[in-house]
Amino acid sequence: MSEAELDPQKLERAHAAFAAVPYAKFLGLLLGEIHQGQVSIHLDVRDELKQNQGVVHGGAIASLIDTASAFAVLTQIDTNERVTTTDLTIHYLRPITSGRMTATARIVRGGRRLFVLSVEVTNDTNVLVATAVTTYIKVG
């Protein structure tokens, strides 16, 4: 499904919510494609995101993954519903030192309260650098 096939209210909500996340702005996250149950988010590598060995810090990658996942879930829930992460398991496969990372989060299973997602992080040459599985729960 493309952005055009999403409920316009949910699409507008996703764009507005992303623009309002101070942490996303701080990290320099960029909203990519939005599909029903799938979202991609980009992060350009810069020195502030690297650890002492010159590679991107795992926490920056985790934040990229978690944000992409949250926005994938946002495409599936009602506008008055909220979710939060309950677990996140990441496998770091390759170090990143430059370029752009893209996290693509896809809902594997969406239930009444729980959502399970699979996430792939690639570099700017489309090489897989990390994978993750995460779960979100509806709150409130």
TIRO-2110 file (N, C-alpha, C; in Angstrom, 1 decimal):
// TIRO-2110
0.8, -1.2, 0.0, N, 1, A
0.0, 0.0, 0.0, CA, 1, A
0.9, 1.2, 0.0, C, 1, A
0.5, 2.2, -0.7, N, 2, A
1.2, 3.5, -0.7, CA, 2, A
0.6, 4.5, 0.3, C, 2, A
1.3, 5.6, 0.4, N, 3, A
0.7, 6.7, 1.2, CA, 3, A
-0.7, 7.1, 0.8, C, 3, A
-0.9, 7.1, -0.5, N, 4, A
-2.2, 7.4, -1.0, CA, 4, A
-3.3, 6.5, -0.6, C, 4, A
-3.0, 5.2, -0.3, N, 5, A
-3.9, 4.2, 0.1, CA, 5, A
-4.2, 4.2, 1.6, C, 5, A
-3.4, 4.9, 2.4, N, 6, A
-3.6, 5.0, 3.8, CA, 6, A
-4.8, 5.9, 4.1, C, 6, A
-5.4, 5.7, 5.2, N, 7, A
-6.5, 6.6, 5.7, CA, 7, A
-5.8, 8.0, 5.9, C, 7, A
-6.3, 9.0, 5.2, N, 8, A
-5.7, 10.3, 5.2, CA, 8, A
-5.5, 10.9, 6.6, C, 8, A
-6.4, 10.6, 7.5, N, 9, A
-6.3, 11.0, 8.9, CA, 9, A
-5.0, 10.4, 9.6, C, 9, A
-4.8, 9.1, 9.3, N, 10, A
-3.7, 8.4, 9.9, CA, 10, A
-2.4, 8.9, 9.3, C, 10, A
-2.4, 9.2, 8.0, N, 11, A
-1.2, 9.7, 7.3, CA, 11, A
-0.8, 11.1, 7.9, C, 11, A
-1.8, 11.9, 8.0, N, 12, A
-1.6, 13.2, 8.6, CA, 12, A
-1.1, 13.1, 10.0, C, 12, A
-1.7, 12.2, 10.8, N, 13, A
-1.2, 12.0, 12.1, CA, 13, A
0.2, 11.6, 12.2, C, 13, A
0.6, 10.7, 11.3, N, 14, A
2.0, 10.2, 11.3, CA, 14, A
3.0, 11.4, 11.0, C, 14, A
2.7, 12.2, 10.0, N, 15, A
3.5, 13.3, 9.6, CA, 15, A
3.6, 14.3, 10.8, C, 15, A
2.5, 14.6, 11.4, N, 16, A
2.4, 15.6, 12.5, CA, 16, A
3.1, 15.1, 13.7, C, 16, A
2.9, 13.8, 14.0, N, 17, A
3.6, 13.2, 15.2, CA, 17, A
5.1, 13.2, 15.0, C, 17, A
5.6, 12.8, 13.8, N, 18, A
7.0, 12.7, 13.6, CA, 18, A
7.6, 14.1, 13.7, C, 18, A
7.0, 15.1, 13.2, N, 19, A
7.5, 16.5, 13.3, CA, 19, A
7.5, 17.0, 14.7, C, 19, A
6.7, 16.4, 15.6, N, 20, A
6.6, 16.9, 17.0, CA, 20, A
7.5, 16.1, 18.0, C, 20, A
8.3, 15.1, 17.5, N, 21, A
9.2, 14.3, 18.4, CA, 21, A
10.5, 15.0, 18.5, C, 21, A
10.8, 15.6, 19.7, N, 22, A
12.1, 16.3, 19.9, CA, 22, A
13.3, 15.4, 19.8, C, 22, A
13.2, 14.2, 20.2, N, 23, A
14.3, 13.2, 20.2, CA, 23, A
14.6, 12.9, 18.7, C, 23, A
13.6, 12.7, 17.9, N, 24, A
13.9, 12.5, 16.4, CA, 24, A
14.6, 13.6, 15.8, C, 24, A
14.2, 14.8, 16.2, N, 25, A
14.9, 16.0, 15.6, CA, 25, A
16.4, 16.1, 16.1, C, 25, A
16.5, 15.8, 17.4, N, 26, A
17.9, 15.8, 18.0, CA, 26, A
18.8, 14.8, 17.3, C, 26, A
18.3, 13.6, 17.0, N, 27, A
19.1, 12.6, 16.4, CA, 27, A
19.3, 12.9, 14.9, C, 27, A
18.4, 13.6, 14.3, N, 28, A
18.4, 13.9, 12.9, CA, 28, A
17.7, 12.9, 12.0, C, 28, A
16.7, 12.2, 12.6, N, 29, A
15.9, 11.2, 11.9, CA, 29, A
15.1, 11.9, 10.8, C, 29, A
15.0, 11.1, 9.7, N, 30, A
14.2, 11.6, 8.6, CA, 30, A
13.1, 10.6, 8.2, C, 30, A
11.9, 11.1, 8.1, N, 31, A
10.8, 10.2, 7.8, CA, 31, A
10.8, 9.8, 6.4, C, 31, A
10.8, 8.5, 6.1, N, 32, A
10.8, 8.0, 4.7, CA, 32, A
9.4, 7.6, 4.3, C, 32, A
9.3, 6.4, 3.7, N, 33, A
8.0, 5.9, 3.1, CA, 33, A
7.1, 5.5, 4.3, C, 33, A
5.8, 5.8, 4.0, N, 34, A
4.8, 5.3, 5.0, CA, 34, A
3.8, 4.5, 4.2, C, 34, A
3.7, 3.2, 4.6, N, 35, A
2.7, 2.3, 4.1, CA, 35, A
1.9, 1.7, 5.2, C, 35, A
0.8, 1.1, 4.9, N, 36, A
0.0, 0.4, 5.9, CA, 36, A
0.8, -0.7, 6.6, C, 36, A
1.1, -0.4, 7.9, N, 37, A
1.9, -1.4, 8.6, CA, 37, A
3.4, -1.5, 8.3, C, 37, A
3.9, -0.5, 7.6, N, 38, A
5.3, -0.5, 7.3, CA, 38, A
5.8, 0.9, 7.1, C, 38, A
6.9, 1.3, 7.8, N, 39, A
7.4, 2.6, 7.7, CA, 39, A
9.0, 2.5, 7.6, C, 39, A
9.6, 3.4, 6.8, N, 40, A
11.0, 3.5, 6.8, CA, 40, A
11.4, 4.9, 7.3, C, 40, A
12.5, 4.9, 8.1, N, 41, A
13.1, 6.1, 8.6, CA, 41, A
14.6, 6.1, 8.4, C, 41, A
15.2, 7.2, 8.0, N, 42, A
16.6, 7.4, 7.7, CA, 42, A
17.3, 8.1, 8.7, C, 42, A
18.6, 7.8, 8.8, N, 43, A
19.5, 8.5, 9.7, CA, 43, A
20.9, 8.6, 9.0, C, 43, A
21.3, 9.9, 8.8, N, 44, A
22.6, 10.1, 8.1, CA, 44, A
23.7, 10.1, 9.2, C, 44, A
24.7, 9.3, 9.0, N, 45, A
25.8, 9.1, 9.9, CA, 45, A
26.6, 10.4, 10.0, C, 45, A
26.9, 10.8, 11.3, N, 46, A
27.7, 12.0, 11.5, CA, 46, A
28.5, 11.7, 12.8, C, 46, A
29.6, 12.4, 13.0, N, 47, A
30.5, 12.1, 14.1, CA, 47, A
29.9, 12.1, 15.5, C, 47, A
28.8, 12.9, 15.7, N, 48, A
28.2, 12.9, 17.0, CA, 48, A
27.5, 11.6, 17.3, C, 48, A
27.2, 10.8, 16.3, N, 49, A
26.6, 9.5, 16.6, CA, 49, A
27.5, 8.3, 16.7, C, 49, A
28.8, 8.6, 16.6, N, 50, A
29.8, 7.5, 16.7, CA, 50, A
30.4, 7.3, 18.1, C, 50, A
30.8, 6.1, 18.4, N, 51, A
31.5, 5.8, 19.6, CA, 51, A
33.0, 6.0, 19.4, C, 51, A
33.8, 5.7, 20.4, N, 52, A
35.3, 5.9, 20.3, CA, 52, A
36.0, 5.2, 19.2, C, 52, A
35.5, 4.1, 18.7, N, 53, A
36.1, 3.3, 17.7, CA, 53, A
35.8, 3.8, 16.3, C, 53, A
34.9, 4.8, 16.2, N, 54, A
34.6, 5.4, 14.9, CA, 54, A
33.4, 4.8, 14.2, C, 54, A
32.7, 4.0, 14.9, N, 55, A
31.5, 3.4, 14.3, CA, 55, A
30.2, 4.0, 15.0, C, 55, A
29.1, 3.9, 14.3, N, 56, A
27.9, 4.4, 14.9, CA, 56, A
27.5, 3.6, 16.2, C, 56, A
27.2, 4.4, 17.2, N, 57, A
26.8, 3.8, 18.5, CA, 57, A
25.6, 3.0, 18.4, C, 57, A
25.6, 1.8, 19.0, N, 58, A
24.4, 0.9, 19.0, CA, 58, A
23.1, 1.6, 19.5, C, 58, A
23.3, 2.6, 20.4, N, 59, A
22.1, 3.3, 20.9, CA, 59, A
21.4, 4.1, 19.8, C, 59, A
22.2, 4.7, 18.9, N, 60, A
21.6, 5.5, 17.8, CA, 60, A
20.9, 4.5, 16.9, C, 60, A
21.4, 3.4, 16.6, N, 61, A
20.8, 2.4, 15.8, CA, 61, A
19.5, 1.9, 16.4, C, 61, A
19.5, 1.7, 17.8, N, 62, A
18.4, 1.2, 18.5, CA, 62, A
17.3, 2.3, 18.4, C, 62, A
17.6, 3.5, 18.6, N, 63, A
16.6, 4.6, 18.5, CA, 63, A
16.0, 4.7, 17.1, C, 63, A
16.8, 4.5, 16.1, N, 64, A
16.3, 4.5, 14.7, CA, 64, A
15.3, 3.3, 14.5, C, 64, A
15.6, 2.1, 15.0, N, 65, A
14.7, 1.0, 15.0, CA, 65, A
13.5, 1.2, 15.7, C, 65, A
13.6, 1.7, 17.0, N, 66, A
12.4, 1.9, 17.8, CA, 66, A
11.5, 2.9, 17.2, C, 66, A
12.0, 4.0, 16.6, N, 67, A
11.2, 5.0, 16.1, CA, 67, A
10.4, 4.5, 14.8, C, 67, A
11.2, 3.8, 14.0, N, 68, A
10.5, 3.2, 12.8, CA, 68, A
9.4, 2.3, 13.2, C, 68, A
9.6, 1.5, 14.2, N, 69, A
8.6, 0.6, 14.7, CA, 69, A
7.4, 1.3, 15.2, C, 69, A
7.6, 2.3, 16.0, N, 70, A
6.5, 3.1, 16.6, CA, 70, A
5.6, 3.7, 15.5, C, 70, A
6.2, 4.2, 14.4, N, 71, A
5.4, 4.8, 13.3, CA, 71, A
4.8, 3.7, 12.5, C, 71, A
5.3, 2.6, 12.4, N, 72, A
4.6, 1.5, 11.6, CA, 72, A
3.3, 1.1, 12.4, C, 72, A
3.4, 1.0, 13.7, N, 73, A
2.2, 0.7, 14.5, CA, 73, A
1.2, 1.9, 14.4, C, 73, A
1.7, 3.1, 14.3, N, 74, A
0.8, 4.2, 14.2, CA, 74, A
-0.1, 4.1, 13.0, C, 74, A
0.3, 3.5, 11.9, N, 75, A
-0.5, 3.3, 10.7, CA, 75, A
-1.7, 2.3, 11.0, C, 75, A
-1.6, 1.6, 12.1, N, 76, A
-2.6, 0.5, 12.3, CA, 76, A
-3.6, 0.8, 13.4, C, 76, A
-3.3, 1.8, 14.3, N, 77, A
-4.1, 2.1, 15.4, CA, 77, A
-5.0, 3.3, 15.1, C, 77, A
-6.1, 3.4, 15.9, N, 78, A
-7.0, 4.5, 15.8, CA, 78, A
-6.3, 5.8, 16.3, C, 78, A
-6.8, 6.9, 15.9, N, 79, A
-6.1, 8.2, 16.2, CA, 79, A
-6.1, 8.5, 17.7, C, 79, A
-7.0, 7.9, 18.5, N, 80, A
-7.1, 8.1, 19.9, CA, 80, A
-6.3, 7.1, 20.7, C, 80, A
-5.7, 6.1, 20.1, N, 81, A
-5.0, 5.1, 20.7, CA, 81, A
-3.5, 5.4, 20.8, C, 81, A
-2.8, 4.9, 21.9, N, 82, A
-1.4, 5.1, 22.1, CA, 82, A
-0.8, 3.7, 22.3, C, 82, A
0.6, 3.6, 22.0, N, 83, A
1.3, 2.4, 22.2, CA, 83, A
2.7, 2.7, 22.8, C, 83, A
3.3, 1.7, 23.4, N, 84, A
4.6, 1.8, 23.9, CA, 84, A
5.4, 0.5, 23.7, C, 84, A
6.7, 0.6, 23.6, N, 85, A
7.5, -0.6, 23.4, CA, 85, A
7.5, -1.5, 24.7, C, 85, A
7.4, -2.8, 24.5, N, 86, A
7.5, -3.7, 25.6, CA, 86, A
8.8, -4.5, 25.5, C, 86, A
9.4, -4.7, 24.4, N, 87, A
10.7, -5.4, 24.2, CA, 87, A
11.3, -5.0, 22.9, C, 87, A
12.6, -5.2, 22.8, N, 88, A
13.4, -4.9, 21.6, CA, 88, A
14.6, -5.7, 21.6, C, 88, A
14.7, -6.6, 20.6, N, 89, A
15.9, -7.4, 20.5, CA, 89, A
16.6, -7.1, 19.1, C, 89, A
17.9, -6.7, 19.2, N, 90, A
18.6, -6.2, 18.1, CA, 90, A
19.8, -7.1, 17.8, C, 90, A
20.1, -7.4, 16.6, N, 91, A
21.3, -8.1, 16.1, CA, 91, A
22.0, -7.1, 15.3, C, 91, A
23.2, -6.7, 15.8, N, 92, A
24.1, -5.8, 15.0, CA, 92, A
24.9, -6.7, 14.1, C, 92, A
24.9, -6.6, 12.8, N, 93, A
25.5, -7.4, 11.9, CA, 93, A
26.8, -6.9, 11.3, C, 93, A
26.9, -5.6, 11.1, N, 94, A
28.0, -4.9, 10.5, CA, 94, A
28.2, -3.5, 11.1, C, 94, A
29.4, -3.1, 11.2, N, 95, A
29.6, -1.7, 11.7, CA, 95, A
29.3, -0.7, 10.6, C, 95, A
28.8, 0.5, 11.1, N, 96, A
28.5, 1.6, 10.1, CA, 96, A
29.4, 2.7, 10.5, C, 96, A
30.1, 3.3, 9.5, N, 97, A
31.0, 4.4, 9.8, CA, 97, A
30.7, 5.7, 9.0, C, 97, A
29.9, 5.5, 7.9, N, 98, A
29.5, 6.7, 7.1, CA, 98, A
28.2, 6.3, 6.3, C, 98, A
27.7, 7.4, 5.6, N, 99, A
26.6, 7.2, 4.8, CA, 99, A
25.2, 7.4, 5.5, C, 99, A
24.2, 6.7, 5.0, N, 100, A
22.9, 6.8, 5.5, CA, 100, A
22.4, 5.4, 5.9, C, 100, A
21.8, 5.3, 7.0, N, 101, A
21.1, 4.1, 7.5, CA, 101, A
19.6, 4.3, 7.3, C, 101, A
19.0, 3.2, 6.9, N, 102, A
17.5, 3.2, 6.8, CA, 102, A
16.9, 2.0, 7.5, C, 102, A
16.0, 2.3, 8.4, N, 103, A
15.3, 1.2, 9.2, CA, 103, A
14.0, 1.1, 8.6, C, 103, A
13.6, -0.1, 8.2, N, 104, A
12.3, -0.4, 7.6, CA, 104, A
11.6, -1.4, 8.6, C, 104, A
10.6, -0.9, 9.3, N, 105, A
9.8, -1.7, 10.2, CA, 105, A
8.5, -2.1, 9.6, C, 105, A
8.2, -3.4, 9.8, N, 106, A
7.0, -4.0, 9.3, CA, 106, A
6.3, -4.8, 10.4, C, 106, A
5.0, -4.6, 10.4, N, 107, A
4.2, -5.3, 11.4, CA, 107, A
4.0, -6.8, 10.9, C, 107, A
4.5, -7.7, 11.8, N, 108, A
4.3, -9.1, 11.5, CA, 108, A
3.0, -9.6, 12.0, C, 108, A
2.6, -9.2, 13.1, N, 109, A
1.3, -9.5, 13.7, CA, 109, A
0.7, -8.4, 14.5, C, 109, A
-0.5, -8.0, 14.2, N, 110, A
-1.2, -7.0, 15.0, CA, 110, A
-2.4, -7.5, 15.6, C, 110, A
-2.5, -7.6, 16.9, N, 111, A
-3.6, -8.1, 17.6, CA, 111, A
-4.4, -6.9, 18.2, C, 111, A
-5.3, -7.3, 19.1, N, 112, A
-6.1, -6.2, 19.8, CA, 112, A
-5.3, -5.3, 20.7, C, 112, A
-4.2, -5.9, 21.3, N, 113, A
-3.4, -5.1, 22.2, CA, 113, A
-1.9, -5.1, 21.9, C, 113, A
-1.4, -6.2, 21.3, N, 114, A
0.0, -6.4, 21.0, CA, 114, A
0.3, -6.3, 19.5, C, 114, A
1.4, -5.8, 19.2, N, 115, A
1.9, -5.7, 17.8, CA, 115, A
3.4, -6.3, 17.8, C, 115, A
3.6, -7.2, 17.0, N, 116, A
5.0, -7.7, 16.8, CA, 116, A
5.5, -7.2, 15.5, C, 116, A
6.8, -6.7, 15.5, N, 117, A
7.3, -6.1, 14.3, CA, 117, A
8.7, -6.7, 14.0, C, 117, A
9.0, -6.7, 12.7, N, 118, A
10.4, -7.1, 12.3, CA, 118, A
11.0, -5.9, 11.6, C, 118, A
12.3, -5.6, 11.9, N, 119, A
12.9, -4.4, 11.4, CA, 119, A
14.2, -4.8, 10.7, C, 119, A
14.5, -4.2, 9.6, N, 120, A
15.8, -4.4, 8.9, CA, 120, A
16.4, -3.0, 8.8, C, 120, A
17.7, -2.9, 9.1, N, 121, A
18.5, -1.7, 8.9, CA, 121, A
19.5, -1.9, 7.8, C, 121, A
19.5, -1.1, 6.8, N, 122, A
20.4, -1.2, 5.7, CA, 122, A
21.3, 0.1, 5.6, C, 122, A
22.4, -0.1, 5.0, N, 123, A
23.2, 1.1, 4.7, CA, 123, A
22.9, 1.7, 3.4, C, 123, A
23.6, 2.7, 2.9, N, 124, A
23.2, 3.4, 1.7, CA, 124, A
23.5, 2.6, 0.4, C, 124, A
24.2, 1.5, 0.6, N, 125, A
24.3, 0.5, -0.6, CA, 125, A
23.4, -0.7, -0.4, C, 125, A
22.4, -0.5, 0.5, N, 126, A
21.4, -1.6, 0.7, CA, 126, A
21.9, -2.9, 1.3, C, 126, A
23.0, -2.8, 2.0, N, 127, A
23.6, -3.9, 2.7, CA, 127, A
22.9, -4.0, 4.1, C, 127, A
22.5, -5.2, 4.5, N, 128, A
21.9, -5.3, 5.8, CA, 128, A
22.9, -5.2, 6.9, C, 128, A
22.7, -4.2, 7.9, N, 129, A
23.6, -4.0, 8.9, CA, 129, A
23.1, -4.3, 10.3, C, 129, A
21.8, -4.5, 10.4, N, 130, A
21.1, -4.9, 11.7, CA, 130, A
19.7, -5.4, 11.5, C, 130, A
19.3, -6.3, 12.3, N, 131, A
17.9, -6.7, 12.3, CA, 131, A
17.4, -6.6, 13.7, C, 131, A
16.1, -6.6, 13.8, N, 132, A
15.4, -6.5, 15.2, CA, 132, A
14.0, -7.1, 15.1, C, 132, A
13.6, -7.5, 16.3, N, 133, A
12.2, -7.9, 16.5, CA, 133, A
11.8, -7.1, 17.8, C, 133, A
10.6, -6.5, 17.7, N, 134, A
10.1, -5.7, 18.8, CA, 134, A
8.6, -5.9, 19.0, C, 134, A
8.2, -5.6, 20.2, N, 135, A
6.8, -5.8, 20.5, CA, 135, A
6.3, -4.5, 21.1, C, 135, A
5.1, -4.1, 20.7, N, 136, A
4.4, -2.9, 21.2, CA, 136, A
3.1, -3.3, 21.8, C, 136, A
2.7, -2.5, 22.8, N, 137, A
1.4, -2.8, 23.5, CA, 137, A
0.6, -1.5, 23.5, C, 137, A
-0.7, -1.6, 23.3, N, 138, A
-1.6, -0.5, 23.5, CA, 138, A
-1.7, -0.1, 25.0, C, 138, A
-1.7, 1.2, 25.2, N, 139, A
-1.8, 1.7, 26.6, CA, 139, A
-2.9, 2.7, 26.7, C, 139, A
-3.4, 2.8, 27.9, N, 140, A
-4.5, 3.8, 28.2, CA, 140, A
-5.7, 3.7, 27.4, C, 140, A
END
